[in-house]
Amino acid sequence: MISSDERPACCGPDEAAILAHKAGHALREAVDTASGSALGISENIMNDVRRHPLRTSTAAAGLGFLLGLLLRRR
């Protein structure tokens, strides 16, 4: 915890609490936005897999093969 001697002159205990609350709120909004985007991407992938199972399976196998080659060489 920061002592009152280390705290900037502009920020008293009340101002620090307000800033912390605002930062927490902004962080929650950012997490909500990111999780919503990830959910949308996940749903799109699942829809593509359902509509084109052979194509997506082949693409996944190809990517796995390429990643295996890249990681094996290191």
C-alpha positions as CSV (number, residue, x, y, z in Angstrom):
1,M,0.0,0.0,0.0
2,I,1.2,3.5,-0.8
3,S,1.7,5.7,2.2
4,S,0.5,9.3,2.2
5,D,4.1,10.5,1.7
6,E,4.5,8.5,-1.5
7,R,1.1,9.5,-3.0
8,P,1.2,12.3,-5.6
9,A,0.0,15.6,-4.2
10,C,-2.9,15.7,-6.6
11,C,-4.4,12.5,-5.4
12,G,-6.0,12.2,-2.0
13,P,-7.6,8.9,-0.7
14,D,-10.9,9.8,-2.3
15,E,-9.5,10.7,-5.7
16,A,-7.4,7.5,-5.7
17,A,-10.5,5.4,-4.9
18,I,-12.4,7.2,-7.7
19,L,-9.6,6.6,-10.2
20,A,-9.3,2.9,-9.2
21,H,-13.1,2.5,-9.6
22,K,-13.0,4.1,-13.1
23,A,-10.0,1.9,-14.1
24,G,-11.8,-1.2,-12.9
25,H,-14.9,-0.2,-14.8
26,A,-12.9,0.4,-18.0
27,L,-11.1,-2.9,-17.6
28,R,-14.5,-4.8,-17.2
29,E,-15.8,-3.2,-20.3
30,A,-12.7,-4.1,-22.3
31,V,-12.9,-7.7,-21.1
32,D,-16.6,-7.9,-22.0
33,T,-15.9,-6.5,-25.5
34,A,-13.0,-9.0,-26.0
35,S,-15.1,-12.0,-24.8
36,G,-18.0,-11.0,-27.0
37,S,-15.6,-10.8,-30.0
38,A,-14.1,-14.2,-29.2
39,L,-17.6,-15.7,-28.8
40,G,-18.6,-14.3,-32.2
41,I,-15.4,-15.7,-33.9
42,S,-16.0,-19.1,-32.2
43,E,-19.6,-19.2,-33.4
44,N,-18.5,-18.3,-37.0
45,I,-16.0,-21.2,-36.9
46,M,-18.5,-23.6,-35.6
47,N,-21.0,-22.6,-38.4
48,D,-18.3,-23.1,-41.0
49,V,-17.4,-26.5,-39.7
50,R,-21.1,-27.5,-39.7
51,R,-21.6,-26.3,-43.3
52,H,-18.3,-27.6,-44.7
53,P,-17.0,-30.4,-42.6
54,L,-14.6,-31.9,-45.1
55,R,-13.1,-28.6,-46.1
56,T,-12.5,-27.4,-42.6
57,S,-11.1,-30.8,-41.5
58,T,-8.7,-30.7,-44.4
59,A,-7.7,-27.2,-43.6
60,A,-7.1,-28.1,-39.9
61,A,-5.1,-31.1,-40.9
62,G,-3.0,-29.0,-43.3
63,L,-2.3,-26.3,-40.7
64,G,-1.4,-29.0,-38.1
65,F,1.0,-30.6,-40.6
66,L,2.6,-27.2,-41.3
67,L,2.9,-26.3,-37.6
68,G,4.4,-29.7,-37.0
69,L,7.1,-29.1,-39.6
70,L,7.9,-25.7,-38.3
71,L,8.1,-26.8,-34.7
72,R,10.1,-29.9,-35.5
73,R,12.9,-27.9,-37.1
74,R,13.6,-25.8,-34.0
